[in-house]
């Protein structure tokens, strides 16, 4: 993530809506990937410092869950990112406002990185055959009205589904503990599931499929049986010698998605470190091997900083030689996806 500033010089966050120092309104402009300092002019219009006029996404105006902007002349009411939504949490339930906000913040961090990488970026409404949509859905774990339901976070047919309980701290930590996971976040889920989407979006040829199987194994093995076996018996004792996480050992398709997710973690973290002067260059100026080498050292420092303030490791993972090969393969796939071109349109 790059650094953002208010016109007063105060540094602000990607999620900011107002400068804490001068109280000026802020909004993110996906047209130039910058934070805009805004002055209210009339109605729902705001003027930026260069005299451009903007409107906030209707999900901000109505529900307070989005800080992305649209140009005044846009015919849309939803920002580019919110146009990817198919299902959102029921806003008649008061607790769902905070949950939806957290889901939106994770989604927009994901989208920022996808745009930075130049990946194809199309919503499923505009491109039904190849676009992406998101469902944020409740079940009985967060909504008693749905006591008999169980929603699984996952990906299928161009749709990423995230169980709303992932945005509830208590529910998410409970599941994390039950599954003996070292890491579980909304952003992590979104990055992981986007890996499934982009593999299908690539529509790999036979050569790429063979290369995939050489690195991850044969994805044609029965998926349901593999996951049932994983949840029944747990991972193999030596999983850490071969995989980035225990869940990656469940099936080659999950190993791919976990590796993709970690690629995005690393890219975003390195970009942030470069923006703040911690490292000399951002990831776009590095080859994959350099990214991995720098991240190995940087993640240790990050974990030590977390421990210094009494928190758990921010990145509780080891990148061994096999995991390194998987990240290199992800980088190869991203290079191919970039040739498809980013088709993001700001209306």
C-alpha positions in Angstrom: 0.0 0.0 0.0 1.3 3.5 -0.9 1.3 6.4 1.5 -1.6 8.9 1.4 -1.7 12.5 2.6 -4.3 15.1 3.3 -3.7 18.6 1.8 -2.7 19.8 5.2 0.3 17.4 5.1 -1.0 14.9 7.6 -0.6 11.3 6.6 -3.9 9.4 6.3 -4.9 5.8 5.7 -6.4 4.1 2.7 -9.6 3.6 4.8 -9.8 7.2 6.0 -12.9 9.3 5.5 -11.7 12.4 7.4 -8.3 13.8 8.3 -7.9 13.5 12.0 -5.8 16.7 12.1 -7.7 19.3 10.0 -11.1 17.4 9.9 -11.3 17.7 6.1 -13.4 15.1 4.2 -11.4 12.5 2.3 -12.3 9.9 -0.4 -10.4 7.4 -2.5 -10.4 8.1 -6.2 -9.8 4.8 -8.1 -9.3 6.8 -11.3 -5.8 7.9 -10.2 -5.4 5.6 -7.2 -5.1 8.6 -4.8 -6.8 9.9 -1.8 -8.7 13.1 -2.5 -9.2 16.0 -0.1 -12.8 17.2 -0.6 -14.8 20.3 0.0 -18.6 20.0 0.0 -20.1 22.3 -2.6 -23.8 21.6 -3.0 -26.1 18.6 -2.7 -24.0 15.5 -2.6 -21.2 16.9 -4.7 -17.6 17.5 -3.4 -14.8 19.4 -5.0 -11.2 18.2 -5.0 -8.2 20.5 -4.9 -7.9 20.4 -8.7 -11.5 21.5 -9.0 -12.8 18.1 -10.1 -16.2 17.2 -8.8 -17.0 13.9 -7.2 -19.8 12.0 -5.5 -19.4 9.3 -2.8 -20.5 5.8 -3.5 -24.2 5.3 -2.5 -23.0 2.6 0.0 -21.3 5.4 1.8 -24.1 7.9 1.6 -26.7 5.4 2.8 -24.8 3.0 5.0 -21.4 4.5 5.8 -19.3 1.6 4.6 -17.4 2.9 1.6 -15.0 5.8 1.1 -14.6 5.4 -2.7 -15.6 8.1 -5.1 -17.2 8.5 -8.5 -16.8 11.4 -10.9 -19.7 13.8 -11.0 -20.6 12.7 -14.6 -20.8 9.0 -13.8 -24.2 7.4 -14.4 -23.5 4.8 -11.6 -24.5 5.1 -8.0 -22.1 2.5 -6.8 -18.3 2.9 -7.0 -16.1 0.6 -9.0 -15.5 -1.7 -6.1 -19.1 -1.9 -4.8 -20.3 -2.9 -8.3 -18.7 -6.3 -7.6 -21.2 -7.0 -4.7 -24.0 -9.5 -5.3 -25.1 -10.0 -1.7 -24.5 -7.8 1.3 -25.3 -8.2 5.0 -28.9 -7.4 6.1 -28.7 -3.8 7.3 -31.8 -4.1 9.3 -29.6 -5.9 11.8 -27.7 -3.2 13.7 -24.5 -5.3 14.3 -24.2 -5.9 10.5 -23.1 -2.3 9.8 -19.7 -2.8 11.4 -19.4 -6.3 9.8 -20.1 -5.0 6.4 -17.6 -2.1 6.9 -14.9 -4.6 7.8 -15.7 -6.8 4.8 -15.6 -3.8 2.5 -12.2 -2.6 3.9 -10.7 -6.1 3.2 -12.2 -6.2 -0.3 -10.9 -2.8 -1.2 -7.4 -3.7 0.0 -7.6 -6.8 -2.2 -8.8 -4.7 -5.2 -6.1 -2.1 -4.7 -3.4 -4.7 -5.1 -5.1 -6.4 -8.0 -5.2 -3.1 -9.8 -1.6 -2.3 -8.9 -0.6 -5.7 -10.5 -2.5 -4.9 -13.7 -4.7 -8.0 -13.4 -8.0 -8.3 -15.3 -10.6 -6.5 -13.2 -14.2 -7.0 -14.3 -17.4 -7.4 -12.3 -19.8 -10.2 -13.1 -22.7 -7.9 -13.8 -20.8 -6.2 -16.7 -19.0 -9.4 -17.8 -21.2 -12.5 -16.8 -18.9 -15.0 -18.5 -15.6 -13.9 -17.0 -16.3 -11.3 -14.3 -16.2 -11.6 -10.5 -19.0 -11.1 -7.9 -19.0 -11.3 -4.1 -21.5 -12.7 -1.7 -21.3 -11.6 2.0 -23.8 -14.1 3.6 -24.9 -14.9 7.1 -25.7 -18.2 8.8 -26.7 -19.3 12.2 -23.4 -18.4 13.8 -24.1 -14.7 13.6 -27.8 -14.6 12.9 -30.2 -16.6 15.0 -32.9 -16.2 12.3 -30.8 -18.6 10.2 -30.1 -21.1 13.0 -30.3 -24.2 10.7 -28.1 -22.8 8.0 -24.3 -23.1 7.4 -22.5 -20.9 4.8 -19.1 -22.0 3.7 -16.6 -19.3 2.6 -15.3 -20.3 -0.8 -15.4 -19.8 -4.6 -17.6 -21.2 -7.3 -18.4 -20.1 -10.8 -17.2 -16.5 -10.7 -18.5 -15.8 -7.2 -16.5 -15.5 -4.0 -18.6 -16.2 -0.9 -17.5 -14.9 2.5 -19.4 -15.9 5.6 -20.3 -12.7 7.5 -19.1 -14.2 10.7 -15.5 -13.7 9.4 -16.1 -10.0 10.1 -17.1 -10.8 13.7 -14.0 -10.9 16.0 -15.4 -13.4 18.5 -16.8 -15.8 15.9 -13.7 -15.7 13.7 -11.3 -16.3 16.6 -13.5 -19.1 17.8 -13.2 -20.9 14.5 -9.5 -20.1 14.3 -9.0 -21.8 17.6 -11.1 -24.8 16.7 -9.2 -25.4 13.5 -5.8 -24.7 15.2 -5.0 -22.0 12.7 -2.2 -19.5 13.2 -3.8 -16.9 10.9 -7.4 -16.1 9.9 -8.5 -12.7 8.6 -11.1 -11.2 6.2 -8.3 -10.0 3.9 -6.7 -13.4 4.0 -9.9 -15.1 2.9 -10.5 -12.7 0.1 -6.9 -13.0 -1.2 -7.1 -16.8 -1.0 -10.5 -17.0 -2.8 -9.3 -14.6 -5.5 -6.7 -17.2 -6.4 -9.4 -19.7 -7.3 -11.1 -17.0 -9.5 -7.9 -16.0 -11.3 -6.9 -19.6 -12.1 -10.3 -20.1 -13.7 -10.0 -16.7 -15.4 -6.6 -17.7 -16.9 -8.2 -20.8 -18.5 -4.8 -22.6 -18.5 -3.7 -24.6 -21.5 -2.3 -28.1 -21.3 1.3 -26.9 -20.8 0.3 -24.7 -17.9 -1.7 -27.5 -16.3 1.3 -29.8 -16.5 3.5 -27.2 -15.0 0.9 -26.7 -12.2 0.9 -30.4 -11.4 4.6 -30.5 -11.2 4.6 -27.9 -8.5 1.3 -28.5 -6.6 0.2 -32.0 -7.5 -2.7 -33.3 -9.5 -5.8 -31.0 -9.0 -8.0 -33.7 -10.6 -8.1 -35.8 -7.4 -11.5 -35.7 -5.8 -11.8 -32.4 -4.0 -14.6 -33.2 -1.6 -12.9 -36.4 -0.4 -9.6 -34.7 0.1 -11.2 -32.0 2.2 -13.2 -34.5 4.2 -10.1 -36.4 4.9 -8.2 -33.2 6.0 -10.9 -32.1 8.4 -11.3 -35.7 9.8 -7.7 -36.5 10.3 -5.8 -33.2 10.0 -2.7 -32.5 8.0 0.3 -34.9 7.7 2.9 -34.4 10.5 5.5 -33.1 8.0 3.1 -30.7 6.2 5.4 -27.7 7.1 8.2 -29.2 5.0 6.1 -28.8 1.9 3.3 -26.2 2.3 2.9 -22.6 3.4 0.0 -23.6 5.7 -1.6 -26.8 7.0 -4.7 -26.0 4.9 -2.6 -25.9 1.8 -1.9 -29.6 2.3 -5.6 -30.5 1.9 -5.7 -30.4 -1.9 -3.6 -29.0 -4.8 -6.2 -26.4 -5.6 -6.1 -25.1 -2.0 -2.3 -25.2 -2.1 -2.5 -23.0 -5.2 -5.0 -20.6 -3.6 -2.9 -20.4 -0.4 0.2 -19.6 -2.4 -1.6 -17.0 -4.4 -2.9 -15.4 -1.3 0.6 -15.2 0.2 1.9 -13.7 -3.0 -0.5 -10.9 -2.5 0.3 -10.6 1.2 4.0 -10.3 0.3 3.5 -7.8 -2.6 1.3 -5.5 -0.5 3.6 -5.6 2.5 6.7 -4.9 0.4 5.0 -2.0 -1.3 4.0 -0.6 2.2 7.6 -1.1 3.4 9.0 0.8 0.4 6.5 3.6 0.8 7.6 4.1 4.4 11.3 4.0 3.6 11.9 0.6 5.3 13.3 -0.9 2.1 14.8 0.9 -0.9 12.6 -0.4 -3.7 9.0 -1.6 -4.1 8.1 -5.1 -5.3 7.4 -3.9 -8.9 11.2 -3.1 -9.2 12.2 -6.6 -7.9 12.3 -10.0 -9.4 10.5 -12.8 -7.5 13.6 -14.1 -5.9 14.5 -10.7 -4.5 11.0 -10.2 -3.2 11.2 -13.6 -1.3 14.7 -12.9 0.1 13.7 -9.4 1.4 10.4 -10.6 2.7 12.0 -13.4 4.7 14.1 -10.9 6.7 11.4 -8.2 6.8 8.8 -10.6 8.2 11.1 -11.6 11.0 11.4 -7.9 11.9 7.6 -7.5 11.7 7.1 -10.4 14.0 9.6 -9.1 16.5 7.8 -5.7 16.5 4.5 -7.4 17.1 6.0 -9.4 20.0 7.5 -6.1 21.4 4.0 -4.7 21.9 2.5 -8.0 23.2 0.9 -9.2 20.1 1.1 -12.5 18.1 3.3 -12.8 15.0 1.9 -10.8 12.1 3.2 -13.4 9.6 3.5 -16.8 11.3 4.7 -18.7 8.2 7.9 -20.2 6.8 8.9 -19.9 3.2 11.0 -22.9 2.5 12.4 -24.0 -0.8 9.2 -25.8 -1.9 7.0 -22.9 -1.0 9.4 -20.6 -2.8 8.9 -22.6 -6.0 5.1 -22.2 -5.6 5.4 -18.5 -5.2 7.6 -18.3 -8.4 4.9 -20.3 -10.2 2.2 -17.8 -9.0 4.4 -15.0 -10.4 4.5 -16.8 -13.7 0.7 -17.0 -13.8 0.4 -13.3 -12.9 2.6 -12.4 -15.8 0.3 -14.3 -18.1 -2.8 -12.7 -16.6 -1.3 -9.3 -17.1 -1.2 -9.9 -20.8 -4.9 -10.2 -20.7 -4.9 -6.6 -19.7 -6.8 -4.8 -16.9 -10.2 -3.7 -18.2 -11.1 -1.6 -15.2 -13.4 1.2 -16.2 -14.1 4.2 -13.9 -17.6 5.6 -14.8 
